[in-house]
Amino acid sequence: MKFSWCHDISQVSSDRWQALVTDRTSPFLEYDWLYCLEASGSAKPNTGWMPSHLLVEVNGQLVAAAPMYLKGHSYGEFVFDQEWARVAQQLGEEYYPKLLGMAPFTPCTGYRFLIHPDYDEADLLPAMFEEIDRFCDRQDISVCSFLYVDPDWHSTLDESGFIPRITHNYQWHNPGYADYLDFLQQFNANQRRNIKRERKAMQKAEVEIKFYAGDNLTPKHFQQMYRFYSNTCLQFWDSSKYLNRRFFNMLAERCRDRVLLVAGERDGETVGMSFCVYKGDRLFGRYWGAEEDIKFLHFSLCYYEPIAWAIDNKIANFDPGAGGQHKIRRGFPATPNHSYHRIYRPRLRKLLVPHLLKVNPLMLKELERVNQEAVPFKSDVLPSLTSLTEG
């Protein structure tokens, strides 16, 4: 095996990278998505994201890749470790730089290394983890973290000595709904009425919902989405405007087959839009924005209508993104997310590892409580945390 560290994904050909991709690989780890992030300047060293992708070759063939970034801050991750950085500072330790495995700015479950289908992951991973350890030692890196890890990869990382940290987001799971009305039947009567009323509000506001995907997407749609995204960032969290116009323009060229736009239109004009990514039986909500403050437009474009589309298209899981406890009353139970960490600073490790081992079970217990008390499902259809994680 030959290891190398790639600091610009354009140094790898699309064909070689995509040869590692399977049907279950996250769409955010595919070549074109990462290329758009880096080539647009959204995820580059001057924004605090230094590409550091580990590549593994055998006889000149690329057989594995670990998409990773060196970081000097904790912005754009959504698994917050600023407290860890403060503890390190109090110990007199340097916390940054750190090595991070995730798709930048993308808090969506599914991270894992990419392994060529002709090779056995078990034969490659131990050597890859050893190479990561050597790299972190050479670069004096404090922590290596993998965020939003694929549930199927948890046991592998547990057995490899990485320490889990459990956080959560809110996800919709489809046990096989026949249609939207079938989905509504899982709610208690009161919440069922509320959702029907909120969906009907679009008709009263004369807003028509339209879906754009694949060949129906035009460069104009992506330009509109950038404008909506920018407006939302400016209105609510300007410091989190991580993506630039060029990124959205590049998506129009390279990622149309992965994008679903849910638009609210009135009198021929788009008044709001949400941006989703889909692959196979998974749907991911990413961004949204509106030009008018129309009541319930956000819920319709970001939750209700994507769920309707998901049911029609046999989607099994809809991960709408980070944050937002309001999602829980609209069909998105609290769902555990696992990140995994290797802490190289001995004094920091001595404090954090016992802490994580203590708080992880408490987090699971709290999520069970939240779902039992806050999710407005009928008692006999409320899923367990185990089924949510496995799903």
Phi and psi in degrees as a GROMACS rama.xvg file:
@    title "Ramachandran Plot"
@    xaxis  label "Phi"
@    yaxis  label "Psi"
@TYPE xy
-114.392  126.579  LYS-2
-103.536  144.219  PHE-3
-148.178  157.249  SER-4
-115.047  119.055  TRP-5
-101.016  124.276  CYS-6
-104.204  14.4607  HIS-7
-162.398  115.705  ASP-8
-62.9224  -20.3721  ILE-9
-66.3976  -14.2352  SER-10
-73.7179  -11.6269  GLN-11
-107.307  136.336  VAL-12
-73.1579  150.668  SER-13
-59.0279  -41.1525  SER-14
-62.5448  -40.804  ASP-15
-67.5532  -42.4804  ARG-16
-66.4338  -47.4388  TRP-17
-67.0312  -19.3655  GLN-18
-65.8743  -16.8631  ALA-19
-90.1125  -10.5979  LEU-20
-85.5562  137.153  VAL-21
-116.841  179.116  THR-22
-62.3732  -25.9741  ASP-23
-96.8868  -1.46565  ARG-24
-67.0887  135.404  THR-25
-56.3075  136.861  SER-26
-61.8105  -21.1873  PRO-27
-82.3994  -3.95626  PHE-28
-107.472  1.91257  LEU-29
-75.3013  160.128  GLU-30
-58.8273  -48.7023  TYR-31
-64.2024  -38.892  ASP-32
-64.1183  -48.1517  TRP-33
-66.1945  -37.9428  LEU-34
-61.19  -44.2662  TYR-35
-61.7625  -40.5689  CYS-36
-61.9463  -44.1191  LEU-37
-79.6036  -47.7353  GLU-38
-67.4319  -26.9226  ALA-39
-76.2165  -14.0017  SER-40
88.2224  6.04209  GLY-41
-74.0404  -40.3924  SER-42
-120.975  85.1441  ALA-43
-139.005  169.213  LYS-44
-54.3808  -36.0473  PRO-45
-74.107  -8.03766  ASN-46
-105.129  5.98633  THR-47
91.3063  11.3623  GLY-48
-121.655  95.5372  TRP-49
-91.3366  107.061  MET-50
-55.4113  130.422  PRO-51
-144.075  67.2468  SER-52
-84.8665  126.568  HIS-53
-83.0533  124.394  LEU-54
-113.738  141.145  LEU-55
-124.608  125.825  VAL-56
-119.494  147.15  GLU-57
-129.726  117.482  VAL-58
52.3904  41.0826  ASN-59
83.2483  -6.61114  GLY-60
-95.2236  132.762  GLN-61
-73.8038  118.039  LEU-62
-113.794  -12.8576  VAL-63
-161.093  153.913  ALA-64
-149.658  141.006  ALA-65
-119.079  103.574  ALA-66
-69.7332  116.792  PRO-67
-145.797  163.638  MET-68
-140.48  139.547  TYR-69
-85.5027  134.763  LEU-70
-133.416  144.473  LYS-71
-110.333  11.5172  GLY-72
-153.609  -178.475  HIS-73
-120.453  19.9131  SER-74
-80.8953  148.749  TYR-75
80.099  15.6268  GLY-76
-108.424  -41.6356  GLU-77
74.2161  3.7373  PHE-78
-112.879  101.018  VAL-79
-81.1883  122.726  PHE-80
-122.688  20.9775  ASP-81
-61.5024  -32.0409  GLN-82
-64.3549  -37.5822  GLU-83
-61.5795  -41.5807  TRP-84
-63.4187  -38.7594  ALA-85
-68.4979  -38.7258  ARG-86
-62.2906  -43.7434  VAL-87
-59.6784  -41.9269  ALA-88
-62.0607  -41.6863  GLN-89
-64.9727  -28.1516  GLN-90
-83.4528  -4.59861  LEU-91
78.4018  22.5239  GLY-92
-105.367  148.647  GLU-93
-83.3244  124.537  GLU-94
-90.5664  -37.7777  TYR-95
-103.285  147.682  TYR-96
-78.301  161.624  PRO-97
-130.504  159.254  LYS-98
-105.974  128.989  LEU-99
-127.445  129.718  LEU-100
-105.199  109.121  GLY-101
-175.485  167.251  MET-102
-83.7129  123.404  ALA-103
-52.215  137.189  PRO-104
62.4207  23.8068  PHE-105
-130.154  84.7686  THR-106
-79.277  66.1088  PRO-107
-126.147  133.411  CYS-108
-62.8558  137.921  THR-109
144.441  8.29247  GLY-110
-72.9246  135.486  TYR-111
-168.187  167.18  ARG-112
-70.5155  153.941  PHE-113
-96.4492  123.609  LEU-114
-123.394  132.207  ILE-115
-59.0094  136.044  HIS-116
-58.5418  -22.8545  PRO-117
-82.5409  -3.41327  ASP-118
-118.127  151.565  TYR-119
-88.6146  123.27  ASP-120
-56.4608  -38.3696  GLU-121
-62.8682  -25.7882  ALA-122
-80.4098  -22.5647  ASP-123
-100.754  -35.8557  LEU-124
-61.2186  -44.8081  LEU-125
-56.6608  -41.3833  PRO-126
-69.101  -35.1762  ALA-127
-66.642  -42.3576  MET-128
-64.4696  -38.1376  PHE-129
-64.5024  -40.3262  GLU-130
-65.8503  -37.6087  GLU-131
-63.0013  -42.6214  ILE-132
-60.3773  -43.2531  ASP-133
-63.6709  -42.5402  ARG-134
-61.1594  -45.6874  PHE-135
-65.8814  -33.6109  CYS-136
-67.3862  -45.2776  ASP-137
-63.1495  -38.8708  ARG-138
-91.2561  1.87241  GLN-139
55.0448  51.7214  ASP-140
-91.8547  139.701  ILE-141
-82.8174  -40.849  SER-142
-143.353  140.197  VAL-143
-114.351  124.956  CYS-144
-129.077  139.081  SER-145
-113.568  121.379  PHE-146
-106.631  150.137  LEU-147
54.628  52.1921  TYR-148
-71.144  139.304  VAL-149
-54.249  127.8  ASP-150
-53.8159  -32.4776  PRO-151
-69.742  -9.84675  ASP-152
-103.238  -4.99612  TRP-153
-57.9757  -50.4859  HIS-154
-63.7805  -34.8983  SER-155
-62.3242  -44.6279  THR-156
-72.2755  -35.8299  LEU-157
-56.6746  -47.4484  ASP-158
-71.448  -18.115  GLU-159
-94.9037  6.63016  SER-160
89.1259  8.58504  GLY-161
-81.0637  146.522  PHE-162
-97.6379  124.881  ILE-163
-79.3033  150.561  PRO-164
-130.472  126.922  ARG-165
-101.9  121.825  ILE-166
-120.472  -156.799  THR-167
-158.977  160.156  HIS-168
-140.774  -163.683  ASN-169
-124.183  124.232  TYR-170
-131.114  149.051  GLN-171
-97.8999  137.22  TRP-172
-126.853  136.571  HIS-173
-110.496  106.819  ASN-174
-78.8965  -1.97642  PRO-175
122.38  43.6719  GLY-176
-62.5596  138.692  TYR-177
-73.8474  -37.4611  ALA-178
-163.95  -175.871  ASP-179
-65.3443  -37.032  TYR-180
-63.0478  -36.1337  LEU-181
-62.3032  -41.587  ASP-182
-60.3693  -43.0048  PHE-183
-63.1855  -24.5497  LEU-184
-66.813  -15.7944  GLN-185
-75.2636  -17.5667  GLN-186
-84.2779  157.105  PHE-187
-69.5257  165.887  ASN-188
-60.6605  -39.9337  ALA-189
-63.5952  -47.9802  ASN-190
-71.7259  -29.5168  GLN-191
-61.279  -42.5249  ARG-192
-64.8259  -41.0156  ARG-193
-61.2634  -44.0036  ASN-194
-66.9967  -41.4337  ILE-195
-60.3324  -41.7092  LYS-196
-65.2705  -41.5645  ARG-197
-68.6786  -34.9083  GLU-198
-69.4319  -39.9905  ARG-199
-67.7804  -20.1031  LYS-200
-59.6652  -26.9695  ALA-201
-67.5643  -37.4931  MET-202
-65.4134  -42.4346  GLN-203
-63.7511  -32.9261  LYS-204
-84.9711  2.46037  ALA-205
59.4024  37.2525  GLU-206
-101.703  124.83  VAL-207
-98.7739  133.336  GLU-208
-92.8316  129.454  ILE-209
-131.63  147.25  LYS-210
-110.759  136.143  PHE-211
-127.284  124.866  TYR-212
-151.409  157.968  ALA-213
56.1288  -128.021  GLY-214
-69.0144  -14.189  ASP-215
-79.8139  -8.22636  ASN-216
-86.3622  138.788  LEU-217
-122.86  162.336  THR-218
-54.965  -31.5618  PRO-219
-62.5401  -37.8909  LYS-220
-60.8769  -42.1055  HIS-221
-69.8417  -33.9073  PHE-222
-65.8593  -40.4367  GLN-223
-62.22  -43.4407  GLN-224
-64.1368  -37.4383  MET-225
-62.5123  -40.2533  TYR-226
-64.4241  -43.7139  ARG-227
-64.3378  -44.5799  PHE-228
-58.4545  -45.3785  TYR-229
-63.6397  -40.8264  SER-230
-63.6933  -41.7901  ASN-231
-64.3862  -44.3108  THR-232
-61.3833  -43.4344  CYS-233
-63.9143  -36.3511  LEU-234
-76.8652  -36.8186  GLN-235
-115.673  -42.1216  PHE-236
-151.712  77.0245  TRP-237
-60.3187  -30.4519  ASP-238
-69.0174  -11.5204  SER-239
-105.207  21.6924  SER-240
-84.7701  86.6338  LYS-241
-90.3246  -23.4107  TYR-242
-104.362  143.291  LEU-243
-107.287  175.356  ASN-244
-62.01  -38.0094  ARG-245
-62.3372  -35.7394  ARG-246
-58.3826  -47.7355  PHE-247
-66.5113  -37.2935  PHE-248
-64.24  -37.7177  ASN-249
-70.0339  -34.572  MET-250
-58.9966  -37.6701  LEU-251
-61.0187  -30.6751  ALA-252
-85.4567  -34.435  GLU-253
-116.97  -18.8281  ARG-254
-128.839  21.8449  CYS-255
-60.7599  -31.068  ARG-256
-75.4592  -1.17041  ASP-257
-113.16  -6.87464  ARG-258
-105.045  136.326  VAL-259
-121.933  123.166  LEU-260
-106.991  129.85  LEU-261
-109.21  113.039  VAL-262
-111.694  142.123  ALA-263
-104.472  120.435  GLY-264
-123.157  143.972  GLU-265
-143.301  126.753  ARG-266
53.5721  38.8252  ASP-267
79.9515  0.122411  GLY-268
-112.604  141.387  GLU-269
-82.3227  120.342  THR-270
-101.809  -13.2978  VAL-271
-168.109  159.305  GLY-272
-159.421  142.295  MET-273
-118.284  151.086  SER-274
-115.422  119.735  PHE-275
-125.122  158.72  CYS-276
-125.122  138.652  VAL-277
-134.678  153.008  TYR-278
-158.47  126.664  LYS-279
58.1698  -123.398  GLY-280
-103.1  25.469  ASP-281
-124.551  141.084  ARG-282
-128.253  138.181  LEU-283
-127.551  125.701  PHE-284
-88.6908  136.985  GLY-285
-122.228  -62.6855  ARG-286
-135.489  163.457  TYR-287
-157.451  164.818  TRP-288
-171.047  163.924  GLY-289
-148.619  151.754  ALA-290
-94.4849  -15.1768  GLU-291
-130.37  151.559  GLU-292
-88.2495  82.9717  ASP-293
-100.422  122.928  ILE-294
-59.1546  131.511  LYS-295
71.3712  5.2174  PHE-296
-63.5733  -40.4889  LEU-297
-60.1269  -48.2936  HIS-298
-61.3614  -39.1342  PHE-299
-67.4924  -49.1529  SER-300
-75.1265  -30.2136  LEU-301
-98.8958  -22.3151  CYS-302
-125.863  -64.6  TYR-303
-63.1922  -50.5058  TYR-304
-72.7  -39.5304  GLU-305
-59.8442  -35.2307  PRO-306
-64.653  -42.9218  ILE-307
-60.4606  -42.6223  ALA-308
-64.539  -40.5376  TRP-309
-62.4737  -43.06  ALA-310
-63.5316  -44.9414  ILE-311
-63.0381  -28.5461  ASP-312
-107.35  17.9487  ASN-313
59.2923  37.338  LYS-314
-77.0383  133.187  ILE-315
-91.3028  -28.3079  ALA-316
-144.046  132.905  ASN-317
-123.08  110.42  PHE-318
-102.384  103.064  ASP-319
-82.596  0.11523  PRO-320
109.536  -175.813  GLY-321
-77.8535  155.905  ALA-322
70.6304  -179.459  GLY-323
86.911  78.2923  GLY-324
-66.5233  -16.4325  GLN-325
-63.6798  -19.3807  HIS-326
-63.6149  -29.1374  LYS-327
-63.5791  -31.09  ILE-328
-83.5799  -0.539922  ARG-329
-117.627  22.2296  ARG-330
103.662  14.484  GLY-331
-118.74  90.3738  PHE-332
-63.051  153.614  PRO-333
-63.2969  126.956  ALA-334
-124.872  129.392  THR-335
-63.7424  139.367  PRO-336
-116.532  139.025  ASN-337
-113.107  128.218  HIS-338
-111.796  157.703  SER-339
-130.179  141.928  TYR-340
-137.052  142.515  HIS-341
-120.033  116.815  ARG-342
-103.736  116.71  ILE-343
-91.1958  -20.8229  TYR-344
-78.8313  115.562  ARG-345
-57.0548  -43.8654  PRO-346
-69.4474  -36.4183  ARG-347
-67.9654  -40.9794  LEU-348
-62.2882  -39.5585  ARG-349
-62.1698  -30.2767  LYS-350
-86.5174  -44.0247  LEU-351
-77.6753  -36.8283  LEU-352
-63.0599  -49.9418  VAL-353
-61.07  -35.1877  PRO-354
-61.5036  -47.8481  HIS-355
-64.8869  -40.3593  LEU-356
-62.7974  -26.8194  LEU-357
-83.2207  -42.3708  LYS-358
-85.2943  -24.3648  VAL-359
-58.8572  -47.0808  ASN-360
-63.3809  -33.6915  PRO-361
-66.4713  -37.6153  LEU-362
-63.3406  -43.5768  MET-363
-62.4458  -40.4138  LEU-364
-64.4966  -40.0333  LYS-365
-66.6853  -39.0272  GLU-366
-65.5314  -38.1423  LEU-367
-60.4567  -43.6133  GLU-368
-63.3233  -45.975  ARG-369
-59.368  -45.4426  VAL-370
-65.4525  -38.1207  ASN-371
-67.5421  -35.9669  GLN-372
-95.1605  -29.4929  GLU-373
-109.416  -25.4801  ALA-374
-76.556  121.201  VAL-375
-83.3274  44.7318  PRO-376
-89.9182  158.55  PHE-377
-61.8599  145.477  LYS-378
-59.3531  -29.7561  SER-379
-84.4785  -2.84306  ASP-380
-116.513  0.34333  VAL-381
-69.0795  120.456  LEU-382
-74.6935  153.698  PRO-383
-82.3951  161.315  SER-384
-62.2594  -34.4818  LEU-385
-61.9895  -45.6057  THR-386
-67.8749  -33.4866  SER-387
-66.1095  -43.6798  LEU-388
-65.5404  -44.7219  THR-389
-66.8781  -31.2803  GLU-390
